[in-house]
Amino acid sequence: MIRSALEAMGWRYKPVGGGYRVTDLDVTVRVGGFSMLRNVSVRLAGGSKVLARKFAGQLARTLGRTEAQTHPMAVAMLLVATVMMVAPLALMARRVPELVRLLADIW
């Protein structure tokens, strides 16, 4: 996707460790991420803010034309996050009247 965006902008590039170096400009596109969640972080090092916005727009258009499937790990992580929010509330349910009284006393 990043190479497609770079090519669509007409930028010549060469692969470097962890990303791409745009040969015409003083710009490096760094690519990182967290493989378990299958996400990617893209950082533009160098160049102006206008250049970064143009690249972000082109990358968004390139990604918008791509179809993606939801990975089962994403669903599992969403369930874990939900349990992590609900479990403390369930443990405190018996003590809600005490919490309400304490909060009322504070205010």
C-alpha positions as CSV (number, residue, x, y, z in Angstrom):
1,M,0.0,0.0,0.0
2,I,2.8,2.4,0.9
3,R,4.7,1.7,-2.3
4,S,1.5,2.2,-4.3
5,A,0.9,5.6,-2.6
6,L,4.5,6.6,-3.3
7,E,4.3,5.6,-6.9
8,A,0.9,7.4,-7.3
9,M,2.6,10.5,-6.1
10,G,5.4,10.1,-8.6
11,W,8.0,9.8,-5.9
12,R,11.1,7.6,-6.6
13,Y,12.0,5.6,-3.6
14,K,14.3,2.8,-2.4
15,P,13.6,0.3,0.4
16,V,15.7,0.9,3.6
17,G,15.6,-0.8,7.0
18,G,12.1,-0.3,8.5
19,G,10.7,1.7,5.6
20,Y,11.4,3.6,2.4
21,R,13.7,6.5,1.5
22,V,12.3,9.0,-1.1
23,T,15.3,9.7,-3.3
24,D,14.1,13.0,-4.7
25,L,13.2,14.6,-1.4
26,D,14.7,14.5,2.1
27,V,11.9,12.2,3.3
28,T,11.9,8.8,5.0
29,V,8.7,6.8,5.4
30,R,9.1,4.6,8.5
31,V,6.9,1.5,8.9
32,G,6.3,-0.2,12.2
33,G,3.5,-1.9,14.0
34,F,2.2,-4.6,16.4
35,S,2.0,-7.9,14.5
36,M,-0.3,-9.6,17.0
37,L,-3.0,-7.1,16.2
38,R,-1.9,-6.8,12.6
39,N,-1.7,-3.1,12.7
40,V,0.8,-0.8,11.0
41,S,2.2,2.6,12.0
42,V,3.4,4.9,9.2
43,R,5.6,7.9,10.1
44,L,7.0,10.4,7.7
45,A,10.4,11.8,8.7
46,G,11.5,15.0,7.0
47,G,9.6,17.2,4.6
48,S,7.0,19.8,5.2
49,K,3.6,19.5,6.7
50,V,2.0,20.1,3.3
51,L,4.0,17.2,1.9
52,A,2.9,15.0,4.8
53,R,-0.8,15.9,4.3
54,K,-0.5,15.1,0.6
55,F,1.1,11.8,1.4
56,A,-1.6,11.0,4.0
57,G,-4.3,11.8,1.6
58,Q,-2.8,9.6,-1.1
59,L,-2.3,6.8,1.4
60,A,-5.9,7.1,2.5
61,R,-7.2,6.9,-1.1
62,T,-5.0,3.8,-1.7
63,L,-6.2,2.2,1.5
64,G,-9.8,3.1,0.7
65,R,-9.7,1.0,-2.5
66,T,-8.5,-2.1,-0.5
67,E,-10.8,-4.6,1.0
68,A,-9.8,-6.1,4.3
69,Q,-11.1,-9.0,6.3
70,T,-11.5,-8.9,10.1
71,H,-9.0,-11.1,11.8
72,P,-10.3,-13.5,14.6
73,M,-7.6,-12.1,16.9
74,A,-9.3,-8.6,16.7
75,V,-12.6,-10.1,17.8
76,A,-10.8,-11.9,20.7
77,M,-9.0,-8.8,21.8
78,L,-12.3,-6.8,21.7
79,L,-13.9,-9.5,24.0
80,V,-11.0,-9.3,26.4
81,A,-11.3,-5.5,26.6
82,T,-15.0,-5.7,27.2
83,V,-14.4,-8.2,30.1
84,M,-11.7,-5.9,31.5
85,M,-14.3,-3.1,31.7
86,V,-17.3,-5.1,33.0
87,A,-15.5,-7.3,35.6
88,P,-14.6,-4.5,38.0
89,L,-18.2,-3.1,37.7
90,A,-19.7,-6.5,38.5
91,L,-17.4,-6.9,41.5
92,M,-18.5,-3.4,42.9
93,A,-22.2,-3.9,42.2
94,R,-23.0,-5.0,45.8
95,R,-21.3,-1.9,47.1
96,V,-23.1,0.7,44.9
97,P,-25.2,2.2,47.8
98,E,-22.0,2.8,49.7
99,L,-20.3,4.4,46.7
100,V,-23.3,6.7,46.1
101,R,-23.3,7.7,49.8
102,L,-19.6,8.5,49.7
103,L,-19.9,10.5,46.5
104,A,-22.8,12.4,47.9
105,D,-20.8,13.2,51.0
106,I,-17.9,14.4,48.9
107,W,-20.1,16.7,46.8
